[in-house]
Amino acid sequence: MIHQYKLNGFNIVIDTNSGSIHNVDDLAYDIIDLYKKKNEDEIIESMLNKYKNDNTIDKNEILSCIEDIRNLEKQDKLFSSDIYENYAFDFKKRQTSIKALCLHIAHTCNLNCEYCFASQGKYNGKRALMTLEVGKKALDFLIENSGSHHNLEVDFFGGEPLMNFTVIKDLVKYAREKEKIYNKNFRFTLTTNGLLINDDVIEFANKEMHNVVLSLDGRKEVHDKLRKTIDGKGSYDIIIPKFKKFVEKRKNMNYYIRGTFTHNNVDFVNDILHMANLGFTELSMEPVVCAPNEPYALTKKDIEIVKQQYEKLAKIMLERNRQGNGFTFYHFMLDLEHGPCIYKRISGCGSGTEYLAVTPWGDLYPCHQFVGNENFKLGNIYDGITNNEITEKFKLCNAYARPKCKDCWAKLYCSGGCSANSYNATGDITGIYEFGCDLFKKRIECAIMLKVAESNK
């Protein structure tokens, strides 16, 4: 299976199953399109007719191009076979161990964001803060069920995690003690809206957090429209000085400024550029996920606009890189040489099997987006996973378990996509969230174009 597209002056051909990327001239691009549809004589006739006004293209040139394509096919770099499907279904038999937890350290928040999927941190339940005892037991549970994994990931999540900052600090201290005993290495992530950032938070996070995610939707008018404080005021002016100080002190350590774009700002490239012009260089912007009747929900008409925005962003990023004031956009990050191993590509994101979410009282869910849905409660940190039926379903949650993914060129980039989005869109974790698929494929096209452009400097 191949995928061809033109973007920013490049003719790009992707061989889905091998992962090979080809940047070709117009003649090769057109011949590849016909290669499996017509015989050699028909291809020659078609190309001679199309390029009749081009003196550089004759029958010999066309034959030479066909031979190059034939050689790439023999090398399994074009039109390669899918050898992974059978392996994907064998994964259901595999023994899995847990390597990451999303600790819901606080089911409460000091913001009242309209689009919050977590219902202002309550997850459609009660407000609560995780106690130190529950947190310690969660870390013990992770260690006990981590198998041979050396690196263990823990995300401090909410609500707003910094509303329970003392427990966060105590849990990190506890984990550092345990990792020496059990030969484990904990890597922590903190996601925060920024209201409670102070010097103590900055110092601690820069010492202990492998990554920090800072929530900002972009321009002041955009951010303040939906990200309001409890008393209804915009939070932009409060958090910007804090974020700037945080990032300045963090220096070269990992962080992301993460935003959400909605129907209100489908021109989100302006928000990304606003963040970049504030001096932030590690950026992410996610489409809102919400009920379709919400006034800020993305519409079908928005899809093409959003796709155009991604293309616009990719071109701007190329120019800014040339000018020396570039930035990273999370969804355009792609390693074509050492990217995810095939195991990762066909096993899915790991939610429900290798990655779990823990509520403040210790219940286990497949990931943070399922928290509060009792149908997906897996068990708890005391008794372990007791709902094995759900875990078995998530083991098989990959691109090959979704019939509509079978003929998709991007399936080995997305691994089937987000199970929570699939469930919310279709009622099935192996369903297809078509809106998300469309946007993902456009992001991958842009990411590959950027890599091609870099290699053609």
C-alpha positions, 0 to 999 in steps of 0.5 A, a space after each residue: 500500500 502506498 500513499 501519495 501527496 503533494 505539499 509545499 512543492 514536494 512530491 511525497 510517496 509513502 510505502 505504508 508497510 515498509 515505512 519508506 519515504 520517497 521524494 520524487 520528481 513529477 514523472 516518477 510521481 505519475 508513474 508510481 500512481 499508474 504502476 499497479 493500474 496499467 501495463 508498461 506500454 500503457 504507462 509509456 503512452 500515458 506519460 508521453 502524452 502528458 509530457 509531450 511538451 517537455 523535451 527532457 522526457 522521452 521513452 528512454 527516460 520513462 523506461 529508466 524511471 519504471 526500472 527504478 520503481 521496479 528495483 524499489 519494489 524488489 527491495 520492499 521499499 515500494 508496494 511492500 507486503 503487510 507482514 504484521 497483521 498476524 503478529 497483531 492478533 497474537 498480542 492478545 496472548 501476550 503477558 503484559 506488565 504495567 509501566 506507567 500510571 496516571 495518578 489523579 492526585 486531585 479531583 478538583 480544580 481552581 479553574 472552571 474551563 467550559 470544555 473540560 472533559 473532566 467536569 472541572 476536575 470532578 470526573 462526574 463524581 465527587 471532589 477529592 484529593 489523593 491521600 499520601 497513603 493511597 499514593 504510596 499504595 499506587 506506587 507499590 502497585 506499580 512496582 509490584 506489577 512492572 515486571 522487567 520494566 526498569 523505567 516507570 512513568 508516573 503522571 501527576 494529573 487532575 483536576 489541578 495537581 498543584 492543589 495537592 502539592 505536598 502529597 506530590 512532593 512526599 510521593 516523589 520522595 517515597 518513589 526515590 527511596 523505593 527505586 533504590 531497593 527495587 532497581 527501578 527508575 521513576 520518571 515523573 510528569 506534571 500537568 498544571 494550569 499554572 495558577 499555583 506555580 511559585 518558586 517552590 513549585 519551580 524548584 521542585 519540578 525542575 529537580 524531579 519532573 522529567 516533563 511538565 505540561 503547562 496549559 495555555 490556549 494561545 491569545 489572551 482573548 482565546 484563552 480567557 474565553 473558556 479558561 476562567 477562574 472560579 469567579 469567572 475571570 480570565 486566567 491569562 494574565 495570571 499564568 503568563 508571567 508564571 509560565 515564562 519564569 518556569 520555562 526560563 528556570 527550566 532551561 533545556 529540560 522537557 516541557 510543553 505548552 499545551 493548548 486546546 483549539 475549538 470552533 472559536 479559534 479554528 485559526 489556531 496557528 495564530 495561537 501557536 505563533 502567539 505562544 512562540 512569540 512569547 518565547 515558548 519553543 515546545 508547543 502542542 495544540 489539541 482539538 477539543 473533544 466534546 459533545 457535538 451540540 456544544 457551542 465550541 464543538 468543532 464542526 464538519 465545516 471546520 475540518 478542511 479549515 483545520 487541515 489548511 491550518 496544519 499545512 500553514 503551520 508546517 510552512 511557517 515552521 520551515 521559514 522560522 527554522 531558516 530564520 533561527 527562531 524555530 519551535 517544536 510542534 508536538 504533532 509534527 515530531 516524527 523520527 523516520 529513522 529510529 521511530 517507534 518499534 514495530 511492537 509499539 506500532 501494532 500494539 496501540 498506546 498501551 492504555 488498559 494494559 501497560 498504562 492505567 489511571 488511578 483515582 484519588 481513592 485507588 480505583 483503576 481505569 484504562 486511562 484518564 479519559 475513562 475515569 468515572 465510567 464504571 463500565 471501564 473500572 478495572 479494579 483497584 490498587 488493593 485487589 489489583 485488576 479484577 475486570 480482566 475482560 476489559 483488559 483483554 479487549 484493550 490488549 487487542 485494541 490496535 489498528 488491525 482490530 479496526 476493520 476500517 483501518 485495514 486499508 489506511 496508509 497511516 495505520 502504522 503511525 497511529 496504531 489505531 488511534 485513541 481508544 477513548 475517542 473511538 468509544 466516545 464517537 462510536 460506543 466501541 473502543 475499536 470504533 473509528 473517530 473519523 474526525 480525529 483520523 482526518 486530522 491525524 493523517 494531515 498532521 503526519 503528511 505535514 510532519 513527513 514534509 518537514 522531514 523531507 524539507 530538512 533532508 533537502 537543505 
